[in-house]
């Protein structure tokens, strides 16, 4: 039996601007995915714990605070420690291109900057799922 993709959308750190995260969450939901939105000001530990509890396929983190070089590596470390080796970590926000390259080298998936289309984000997750999750519904 097929199941829908389950995506956790999180706002990490002290960043209180969540409009973009809510827009992405709505777009993923409208594309047929189950979306869990954590709300504001979550720690990496809270994000990874929620991902475990909700049995998600992907974690999307929205960061506008400049803390991306701290938050993403910490989430990756916790994901590895908790055995979430098959969960996609992606994100978005105000992230310089040089930092995007570094984060991708560490194992973070795609990072979307302001102006990225929600269709692009939806298609990226569907492509990832098609390659990594044979049992999931990706249409």
N, C-alpha and C positions, 0 to 999 in steps of 0.2 A: 504494500500500500504506500502510495506517495504521500509525502507531507510537505507543507510549505516551508520555505526558508524562514528561519528565525534569526532576527537581527536585533542586537542590542545597540541602542544609540545612547551615548553618554556625553555629559558635559563635565570635564575634569578640572580640578583646581578651583581657583577663585573667580574664574570667568563667569560672569552673570548674564552674558548675552546669549540667549538660546533660540532666537528666531530661526537662524540657519539650521540648527539641529532639528527643530520642529518641522521645518519645510522638508528636509530630507526624510524624516520619519514619515511624514504624510505621503510623500512620493513613493517610498518603499511599500507602505501599506496599500496605496492605490494600485501598485504593481502586483499585488497579491501576496506580499510577504507578511509574516507576523512580526510586529515591531514592539519591542519593549524599550520604553524611554525612561532613563533613570532619574531625570530631573537634574537640577543644578548642583554644582560643587561636590562632586564625587571624587574620592581618592582612588588611586589605581587599585588598591586592595578591594574597595567597594565595587568597582567595575568588574574585576575578575571574579569576585564572589557572585555577583549577579549573573555573570555569563555562565558560571557553573550551575547555579540554581535553576536558570532558565533553559539550560541545554541549547545554547545558541550556536548557529553556524558561523556567525560573524559578529565582530564588535566594531562599531564605528564611533570614533571619538572626535568631537568638535572642540577646537582650541583656538581662541582668539587672544589669549593672554601672553603669548610668547614662551610658554612653559613646555612647548612640544619636545624639546631635546631632553627634558627630564621625565615628562609623563609617558611618552610612547616607549622609551627603553624600560621604564619600570613596569609598565603593563606587559610588555613582551617577556620580561624576566618572570613575572608572576604567572603568566600563562604557561611558560615552560615548567615552572615548579609545580603547577597544578595539573599538568598533563593535557593542556589544551593545545596540542601540537597541530590539530587539524581544524582549528578555528582561524578564520581570516581576521586580521586586524587592519583596518583602514581608517581614514580620517579626513579631516578637512579643517580649514581655517586660514589664518594669516601665517604662512610658513614660507620662508625664503627658499628659492630653488636649491641652493647648496645644502640646506638642511633636509630638504625632501630627498635628495640623492643619498645623504648619509642614513636617513631613517629607512629608506628602501633597502640599502645594503645590510642593515641590521635585521631585516625581516618584516618590516611594515609593508602592507600592500599599497594600493594607490592612495595618494593624498590629493584632495581636491581643494583648490584655492577659490577665493571669491570670484563669482561669475561662472563657475562650472555649472553645467546644466544638470538638473535632477535626472533627466533621461540618461545622461552619461554615467551617472552613479548607479542607477538601476541596471543598466546594461553591463557595467563592470561586475557587479555582484552576480548577475545571472551567468555571465561567462565564467567567473570563478567557480560558481556552484556546478556548472556543467562539467568542468574539468576535475572537480574535487568531490562532488557529492552525487554519485549515480542514482541514489535512491530518492532524491528530492525532486519536487515539482519546480521547474524553472521556467514555466511559460506564464 
